[in-house]
Amino acid sequence: MKYRKKPVIIEAMQYPRLDQGAEGPRMAHDITGWMSDNLYPGLVGNALEPDTLRYPDQVDGDDSRPDKGWYIRPDDGALMIRTLEGDMAVRPGDYVIRGVQGEFYPCKPDIFESSYERAE
């Protein structure tokens, strides 16, 4: 059997490339704000130990592991997105996609550009 992917419109933003200079931090901030506004909060705690990260409003004693959110990895400054498949690094030039069920995940630029085109 052969299948065709259903046409869907997604939202996406490109993580700043290294050559974008002073614009880069503002663009990165725009992406993390966009995720937070869409119920993917910045996780708090020790980012050196990602299993210790919690939601900002998580009550003391609740040891459940958040299944979504974002944080900055301190060793290299990478933006990390927590997904059901695990924590995924966003590299310079990658796209951050908001999927059809509101989930966020990174996508390499070559894959993004071969899979998506701008919609009105």
N, C-alpha and C positions, 0 to 999 in steps of 0.2 A: 504494500500500500504506500501511496505517496500522500503527503499532507502539505498544505500551504499555511504559513503562519498568518493568523488573522491580523488584519491591519488595526493597529491601536495607536493612539497618540499618547506619548509619555512626556514627562517633563525631565529636563536634564540641564546641568550646568557643567562647564569645563573647569576642572581644577587648574589653577594657574601654572603655566609653564615657567621654567627657571628664567627664561629671557624676558619675562614681563615685569621685572624690576619692582618699583614701588607700588604698582597696581596689584601685585600678587597677594600681599596680606589682606587687602580690602576684599579681593575676590574670594579668598579662602574664608574670610569672615562672613561674606554673603552666603556661601554654601552652608556653613554650620548654622547660621541663622535660619536659613530655609529649611534645613532638616529639623531644627528645634521647633519652628513654627508648625511643622507637620508631625508632631508627636514623636520625634526622634531626638531626645534630649542629650545634652552633653553629660556624659557619665562622670561621677566624682569618685575620688579615692586615689589609690596608688597605681598610676598607669604603668609602673614597672612590673606590677603584678595584676594583669587584666582581670583575673578571676575575683579580685577584691573590689572591682568597680561597682558602683550602685547608682540608682536613680537619685537625683538631687533631693527628692521628697520621700525617699524610701525610709520607713520608720526603723528606729533602732531595734535590733533583734530579728528583723526580717532578713534572713540570709539567702533569699532567692537571688539567682543570677539574672540580671536584666537580659532580655532577648533582643533588644534593639537599642540603638543609641550611637553616640560617637565619642571619641576621645583623641587626644594627640599623644602619639608614642614619643616618650621623652628622649630615647636614644638617637633618633634621627629626625624627629619633628613631623613624622608622617601622620596624616589624618587617617584614623582607623574607623571603620563603620562596622558595628556589631550587627550581624545577620544571623538567621537561623542556621546557616552553613558555617558560621564561625566569624572571627574578626578579620576583616579584609582591609588591606592597605590601599589608599588612594595615592597614586604617584603623580608627579607633575605632568600635566597634559591629559590625564585620565578624565573621563566624564563621570559625574555622579548622576545616576538615574533614579527617578522616583517611578517605581513600577505601577502596574495596574491595580495592585492591592495596597498601595501606599508605602510599600517597602522601598528602602534605599540600598543601592549597591554600586560599586565602581565598575567601569567598563573601559577597556583599552581604546585609545583613539582610533586605531585602524579598524577594530571590530565595530565601534560605534558608527564610524563614517560609512562602512559598507552595509550596515543594517538599518540606518535611520536617515531620513531627509527632513529638512525643516518643514513644519506644518504651519498653516496660518491660524 
